[in-house]
């Protein structure tokens, strides 16, 4: 998990924050889906009904994870470019 110490160390070293931000943007929707799934499991059948606010939260998080697949792929490219270098990723 990216925390404030990693971010502050990157700023103090004057390194690029794009890979750190990309990791956060790639991981956050996945964690939101996992948290919503666990909360719905705790509530049982009520968690799946339209009256439950968790149902809407789950749909919103799932739409970003599965619906915005292009955004997730762009974040993966940014992370890979930082790890391997642009000469290997941009081919």
C-alpha positions as CSV (number, residue, x, y, z in Angstrom):
1,X,0.0,0.0,0.0
2,X,1.3,3.4,-0.9
3,X,1.5,5.6,2.2
4,X,2.5,9.2,3.0
5,X,6.1,8.2,3.8
6,X,6.7,6.7,0.4
7,X,5.2,9.8,-1.3
8,X,7.2,12.2,0.9
9,X,10.4,10.3,0.2
10,X,9.7,10.5,-3.6
11,X,9.1,14.2,-3.3
12,X,12.2,14.8,-1.3
13,X,14.3,12.8,-3.9
14,X,12.6,14.8,-6.6
15,X,11.6,11.6,-8.3
16,X,8.6,11.3,-10.5
17,X,5.2,10.8,-8.7
18,X,3.4,9.5,-11.8
19,X,4.2,5.8,-11.0
20,X,3.1,6.2,-7.4
21,X,-0.1,7.9,-8.4
22,X,-0.8,5.3,-11.1
23,X,-0.4,2.5,-8.5
24,X,-2.9,4.3,-6.3
25,X,-5.4,4.8,-9.1
26,X,-5.0,1.1,-10.2
27,X,-5.3,-0.3,-6.7
28,X,-8.1,1.8,-5.2
29,X,-11.0,0.5,-7.3
30,X,-10.0,-3.1,-6.6
31,X,-9.9,-2.5,-2.9
32,X,-13.3,-0.7,-3.0
33,X,-14.8,-3.8,-4.7
34,X,-13.3,-6.1,-2.1
35,X,-14.5,-3.9,0.7
36,X,-18.0,-3.8,-0.8
37,X,-18.1,-7.6,-1.3
38,X,-17.1,-8.2,2.4
39,X,-19.7,-5.7,3.6
40,X,-22.4,-7.2,1.5
41,X,-21.5,-10.7,2.8
42,X,-21.9,-9.4,6.3
43,X,-25.3,-8.0,5.6
44,X,-26.5,-11.1,3.8
45,X,-29.4,-10.9,1.5
46,X,-30.2,-7.3,2.5
47,X,-26.8,-6.2,0.9
48,X,-28.0,-7.3,-2.5
49,X,-31.3,-5.3,-2.5
50,X,-31.9,-1.9,-4.1
51,X,-32.6,-0.5,-0.6
52,X,-29.1,-1.1,0.5
53,X,-26.6,1.7,-0.2
54,X,-23.9,-1.0,-0.5
55,X,-25.5,-2.3,-3.7
56,X,-25.0,1.0,-5.4
57,X,-21.5,1.3,-4.1
58,X,-20.7,-2.2,-5.4
59,X,-22.1,-1.3,-8.8
60,X,-20.1,1.9,-9.0
61,X,-16.9,0.2,-8.0
62,X,-17.4,-2.7,-10.4
63,X,-18.2,-0.4,-13.3
64,X,-14.8,1.2,-12.8
65,X,-12.9,-2.1,-12.4
66,X,-14.6,-3.9,-15.3
67,X,-16.1,-1.0,-17.4
68,X,-13.1,1.3,-17.4
69,X,-10.6,-1.3,-18.4
70,X,-8.8,1.2,-20.6
71,X,-8.0,3.3,-17.6
72,X,-6.6,0.3,-15.7
73,X,-4.5,-0.7,-18.7
74,X,-3.0,2.8,-18.9
75,X,-2.1,2.7,-15.2
76,X,-0.4,-0.6,-15.8
77,X,1.6,0.8,-18.7
78,X,2.7,3.7,-16.5
79,X,3.8,1.4,-13.8
80,X,5.6,-0.9,-16.2
81,X,7.3,2.0,-17.9
82,X,8.7,3.0,-14.5
83,X,9.9,-0.5,-13.7
84,X,11.3,-1.6,-17.1
85,X,11.9,1.6,-18.9
86,X,10.2,3.1,-21.9
87,X,12.3,1.3,-24.4
88,X,10.7,-2.0,-23.4
89,X,7.2,-0.9,-22.9
90,X,6.5,1.4,-25.8
91,X,7.2,-1.2,-28.5
